Amino acid sequence: MSFLPSNLIPGPASPEWMNKGDNAWQLTAATLVGLQTVPGLIILYGGAVKKKWAVNSAFMAFYAFACVLICWVGWGYRMSFGEKLVPFWGTANVALDQAYLLDPAFAGKFPAATMVYFQFVFAAITLVLIAGALLGRMNFYAWMLFVPLWLTFSYTFVAFSIWYPDGFLAKAGLIDYSGGYVIHLSSGVAGFTAAYWVGPRLTKDRERFPPNNILLMMAGAGLLWMGWTGFNGGDPYVVSVDASLAVLNTHVCTAASLLTWLILDVAVFGKASIIGAVQGMITGLVCITPAAGVVQGWAAIIMGIFSGSIPWFTMMVVHKKSELLQKVDDTMAVLHTHAIAGSLGGIMAGLFASPKLNRLFYGYSIDVDSNYVGLFYGLHMGEVRKGFRQMGIQLLGIVFVLVFNVIVTSIICLVVQLIVPLRMSDEDMEIGDEAAHGEEAYAIWGQGEKLENSRYGSSVYNDVELAAHKRTGQVEMT
C-alpha cells in the first residue's frame, strides 16, 4: 500500500471496503433531504396556513422529525432494512451499537451508520407529508401518538417489502427508484385516510384559509425542490453516472410539471397563481421519484407534462364534483399531490424504464434483464411479456400500498382515539395556536384577509376570498 497517497491508505477509520467519495455524497444527500423538512416543510407549512395555525403546523413537522429519529434508531431501521422476520418485515432491533453501525451497510460502500442516517430522513419526511392533510384541527397530543405508531406499523412494513432486497415486492421486481410508493403514495393515502377519521376544520376555515406568508411558503418550496437533488441523487448508493442522470431528470420533470400546471391555470382561470405553481412543482418532484434514474430525459419531460395535468384535473375538476372527496378535509391536498402523482410516476416508470438504465441502477444480472423492462421497451425489443409483467408489478404495488395504508392508518386512528381525541375542540380551533401551544407566530392583527373593496380578491386556490364570493369545498393547498 506504500505506493498509495496517504489519504487513500486504508486504516481503522477508513477500511478497505469503504469508498470515501460514496460515503461523503451519501451523507451530503441525506442532509439535503433533511433540509427539505427542517426547515423546508416547516416554513412551507408555517407560511401556507392561516395565521392562527402557523405555529401548530410548523410544530407538527418539527416534532415528527425528532420523534421519528428516536424510533428509527430504536427499532424502525432494522424493521425496515434488517434481518428478515417475514417476507414483508424485518426483525426489530436497535441501531445504536458501534459493532453494527461501523460495519458495511446492506448496500453501497459505506458504513451502516451512514445508511441509518440516510434512510431516517426519508422516513421523517413521510410523516411530515401526512401532517399536511391534517393541518388546522388535529389534536397535537393525538399527533404525538400517531407518529411512532404509523412509523412502526406502516412505514417499516412497506419499506421492507419494496426497498429491502429480501422484501417480496423487491424480489418481484417493482421499480421504485426513490420512494414514489414507499413515501409519496403511502403518505398521500395515509394522510387522506387520517383526515377522514380526524374530521374537518371549522367550516369558516374550510371556506377561507389564506396563507399568512406566501414568500415564506415559496422559500420552503425552494428548499423542497433543491433538496430533491439528494432525494433522488442519493438512491443509487454510489457516486455514479446514474446518480447524475437521476438529478437532471428530477429537475427537468419538475420544471415541465410546474409550467404545465401554470398554463392550465392561466387557460382555465385567467390567472397565474403562485400556489398553483408550487402544486405543479410538487407533483413533478413526486412523479419522477419512482423513475428518476431509470428513464431517459425525454421521458422525464413527458412525465412532467402528465404530472402537471392529471393531478391538476383531479384536484380542480374531479374533487369538486365528488361528494366523497369533498367530505374529507385534506388541508394540503396530499391525495392529489402525493398519492395520485406518486401512482402516476409508478405507472410511467413501468412504461418508460430503460433496460440499460435499470442495469446501471440495480446491477448487471440475469434477474435485472428479466424483471426490469418498461412496457414500451418490451414492445420495441420484442419482449412484450416482460413489458406487461413490469406494468403488472407496478400496478400490484399501487394496490398493495393503497389497501395496506387505508387499513393500518384507520386502525391506528381508532386506537389513538381511545386515548385522546383526534380533533381539537371547536372552541380551541376558533383560537388556534394560542389554545394549542400558548404561542402565536406574529404579533399582528387579522388572519391575512384582503380589504373588502379589493378588486383583486378572488383566487382559484381559495387563498383569499371575499365575504360575498365564498366558495365552499374548494380544493386548496392551504
N, C-alpha and C positions, 0 to 999 in steps of 0.2 A: 504493500500500500504506500510505500515511501515515494512513489512517483506521482501520487495524487497531491493536489493543493491541500493545504492544511484544513481548509473549511469543508473539504469533501471526505476527509478520513473518518470512517465510522468510529463511534465511541459509545459509551453508555447513554449519553444524551442524544445521540444521533445514530441509531442502529442501522445495520446494513439494509434492512428491509424497508426503511423509511425514505421516501423521496421528499427532500426539503421543499422543493418548489410546489409539489402537490399539497403538502401539509400547510404551507403558507397560504396558498389560494383557498384551500378549504376553510381555514379559519377566517379569511377575509370574506369569502362568500357567505359564511354563516353570520358574520357581523352585519353585512349588508341586509340580510333577511331580518335579523333582529331589529335593525333600524327602521324597517318597514312598519314594525309595531311600536317600538319605543325609539323615537317619538312619533313615527309616521301616522299610524291609525289613531293614536291618542289625540293628536291635534286635528286629524281629519274629522273624527267623531266629535271632538270638542267644538270645532268650528261649524260643523254641518247641522247641528241640532239647535233647537230653540234655546235662548239664553239661560232659561231656568234649568236646563238639563245638561249644560256644558260640563260641569264638574262630575256629575254622576256618569255621564257617557265616557269621559276620559278615564275615570277611575275604574270602570268595569274592565277596560282594556289593560290598564296598569296592574290591577290585581291579578288578572288572568295570567299575565306574563310571568309574574313571580310565583304564583301557585303552581303553574304547570312545571316550572323548573324543579321545584322540590319533589313533586310527584314523579317527574321524569327520571331523576337520578335515584329516587327511592325504589321505584318498581316499573315505571312506564316504559323506559327504554328497552329493557330486556324482555318485556312482554311484547314489544313491537319488533325487536331485532335480536332476540336471544335464542337460546336453545328451544327447539320446538316442543311444545306441550301437546298440541293437537294441530291439525293441518291449517288452522286459522288463528293460532295464538301461541305466543311464546311463554316460557316459564317466568313467573315474577321473581325478580331478584334485584339487589341493589347494584348500582353502577357508580361506586364510590371508592373502591379499593384500588390502590396503585397496581397491584398484581393484575388486575383486569384492565384498568384504564391505559396502562403503558404498553400493553400488548397490541399487536396489529388489529385493526378493525375488521369487521366481517367482509369488507370490500375496500379497495383502494390501498395505497401505500402510505398510510399514516396511522397514528395510534387510535385506539378506541376512544380516548378522551376527546379527540377532535370530532369523531363521528357522533358521540353523545351530544356534544355542543351543537353540531350542525343539524342533527335531527330534532333537537329540542326547539329551535326557533321555528321550525315548520309546525310542530305540534302546538306551540303557543299561538301562532297566528291563526290557526284553525279555530281555536276557542274564541279569539278576538273577533273573527269574522262572524261567528254565531251571535256574538253580542250585538252586532249591527242590526239584527232582526228584532231585538228586544229592548232597544233604547226607548227611554221616555216612560217607563212604567214598571219594569221588573224590580222586585224587592232585592236590594243589594245582598241581603243575607241569604236569600234563595240562590242568587248567582254564586255566592261563595261556596255553596254546597254543590251546585250544578257542575262547576268547572272540574273538580277532581273526579267526580263520578263519571262524567262524559268522557274525559280523557281515558279513564281506566277501562270502561266497558264498551266504548265505541271506537275511539281513535286507535287504540292499540290493536284491536281486532282487525280493522280494515287495513292498517299499515302493514301488519304482519302478512295478511292474506295477499296483498298486492305488491309490496315492495321487498319483502324479505325472500331470499332465494328458495326457502322451504315452504312459502305460502302457496296455497292451492291455485290462486289466480296467477301468481308469478310463474308457477310451473306450467300453467295452461298457455302462457304467452301473452297476457294482457299488456298492452303498451300504455304505460302511464309515466311519462318521462320525468315529471317533477311535481305531480300532485293534482292533476285535473280531477282525479277520482278521490284520492285519499284526503285531499284538503278542500277543494272547492265544491265538488258535488256533495261531499259529506257535510260541509259547513252550511251550504245552501239548503239542503234538505233538513238537517237538524235545526237550523235557525227557524225555518218556516214552521216546522213541527212544534218547536218550543213556543213560538209566537202564538200558535193556536191554543196551547194549554195555558199560557200566561194570560192571554186575553189582550184586548186592545188598549190603546191610550185613551185619554179623555176625548170625548167627541170633538171638542173645540181644538184640541191638539192635532187630531187627525185632519181636521178641516184646514188648519193654518199652523204650519210648523216651520217658520222662516229660519234659515241658517243665521246664527248670530255673528259669524265672521267668515265670509266667503274667501277672503285672501288666506286666512289660516287654513281653511279647508283645502285650498289649492296647494299650499305648502305641504300639507300631509299627503295629498295626491302625488305631488312631485317626488317625495321620498318613496312612496309606494312604487311608482314607475321605475325610478332609477335603481331602487333596491332589488327589483326583479332581475337585474344583472346577476346577482348572486343566487337568486331563487332558482333560475334555470341554468345559469352557467356553472353552478357548483355540483350539479347532479351526475355528471359523468365520473365524479370522484377522482379526476385526473386533469391536469392542465393539457388539454388536447385540442385538435382541430374541431372535434365535435362540440366541445365547450364553447369555442369561438362562434361556431355556427348557431348554437342554441341562443347565445346572447344576441346576435344580429337578428335572427328570426323573431325573437321576443319583441324587440323594439320596432321592427318592420310591421309585424302584425298589429301591435298596439296603435301605431300611428294610423294604419289603414282603418282600424276599427273606430278610432276617435273621429276621423274625417267622415266616415260613413254615417255615424250617428249624428254628427253635426249637420251634414247635408240633409238627412231626413228631418231633423228638427226645423231647419230653415224651410224646406219644401212644404212641410205639413202645417207648421205652426207660425211660420213667418218670422221667427226669431232664433238667433244663435244663442243657446243657453250654455253657460259655463258648467252648470250642474249636469246638463246632458253630456257635455264633452267629457267630464270626469267619469260618468257612467260608461261612455264608449271606451274610454281608456281602460277601465277596469275589466270590461267584458273581453277586450282584446288580450290583455295580460292573462286572463283566466283561460281563454280559449286556446292559446298557443302552448300553455303549460304542459299538457299531456303529450305534446308532439314536438317540442321546441328543437331538439337535436336530431330528429329522425325524419324531418320533411325538408324539402328544398325551399329556397327563398320565394319562388313564385307561388308555392303552396301557402306560405305564410301570408302573402298578400290576399289570396283567396279566402283564407281563414279569417283575416281581419275584416274583409267585406261582409262575410256571413256573421261574424261576431258583433259587428256594428249594426246589423239589420234585424236578425232574428230575435235577439233579446229586446231590441227596441220595439219590435212588433208585439212580443208577448207582454211587455211592460205597458206600452202606450195604447194598445188595442185590445188584446185578449184579456188582460187583467181587468180593464174597465167594464167588460161585458160579462165577466164570470162572477156569479154570486158567491161561489166558494172562495175564490181568490180575494174578493172584496171583504169577505168575512174575517180573514186572517190579516192582522195588522203587522206587516213586515216592514219595519221602520226604514231600513236602508235598502229594501228591495233585493235582499240577498238571494231570494229564489231565482230571480232573473239574472242578476249579475254573476252569480257563482254556480248555482245548480244547473241552470239552463246553459250558460256559457261553458261550464265545465263538461257537461254532457256533449255539447256540440263539438268541443275540442276532442273528446274521446272518440266520437264517431268519425270526425275528419282525420284523426290520426290513423284510424282503420282504413281510410280511403287513400291517404297520401303517403303513408310510411314507406320510405325507400329501403329496399333490402340492404344496399350498401351502407347507408347511414345507420341502420339497425345493427349491422355488424360492427361498426365503429363504436357504437354505444354499449351493446350487450357482449361483444367479443366474437371471435371467429369460431364457430362450432356448428355442428350439424343441426342442433336444435334451433339456432338462430335462423338458418336458411329455411327451416321447415315452419317455424312459428311466427315469424315477424315479416309478413309480406302484405303491404297495403293492397286493397282491392284493385285499384287502378293499375298498379304494377303487376299484380297477378294476371289481370286481363291482358296486359301488354306482353307479358312473358309466356303466356300460355299456361299459367299456373292458376287457373280460375278457382280451383278448390281451395288452395291456400289463401287466396284473397278473401273468399267468402268465409272461410274459417276465422280469419282475423276479425272480420266485421262481426261475426257471431260472438267471439270472445269479448270484443269491445262492448257490445250490447248487453251481454251477460253481466259484465262488470257494473254497468249502469244500474241494472235491475237489482243486483246484489247490494250495492251501496245504498240505493234508494230504500228498498224494503227494510234492510237491517237498521238504517238510521231512523226511519219512522217508528219502528217497534221499540228500539232501545231508548231513543230520546223520549218517547211517550212514557215508558216505564220509569225513567229517571225523573221526569217532571212529576209524575204521580207520587213517587217516593218522597221527593223533596217537599211536595205539598202536604204530606203528613207531618212534616216537621215545622216548616214555616210557610206562610202564604207566598205564592209565586208572584203575586201582583201587589204593588203598593196600594194603600187605601186611596179613595178618591180625594180625600182631604189632603193627603200628602202629595198626591200628583198635582193638585192645584198649585202647590208651593214649589215643588221640585227639589233642587239641590239643598236649599236651606233645611227642608224637612228631612231629607235623606242623610245629609252629612254635616249640617250646621255651617255650611260654607257656600259662598257664591263666587262665580267666575269673575264678574265685573261689578264695580260699584257704579252702575249706570241705570238710568230709568228705562223701562219698557222692554219688550221682547223682540225688538228688531222690526216692528211694523213700520211701513212707509206712511207718509202723510196721506190722509184720506183723499186729498184733492190731486194726488199724483196721477198724471195720465199714463204713466208707465208702470202701473201697479200690478198688472196681471203677469203670471208666469205659468208656463205649461207644466213645470215641475213642482208647483204648489209651494215654492219657497216664499212667495209673497202673494197674499190675496186680500183684496178689498172686501169690506163687510158686505157690499152689495153684490159681490160676484163670487161668493164661496162655492167651491165645488167639492162635495163630499166624496170620499172614497178614491181620491186621486192617488195614483201610484207616485211615490216620491222617493228621492234619495234621502231626504231629511225628515 
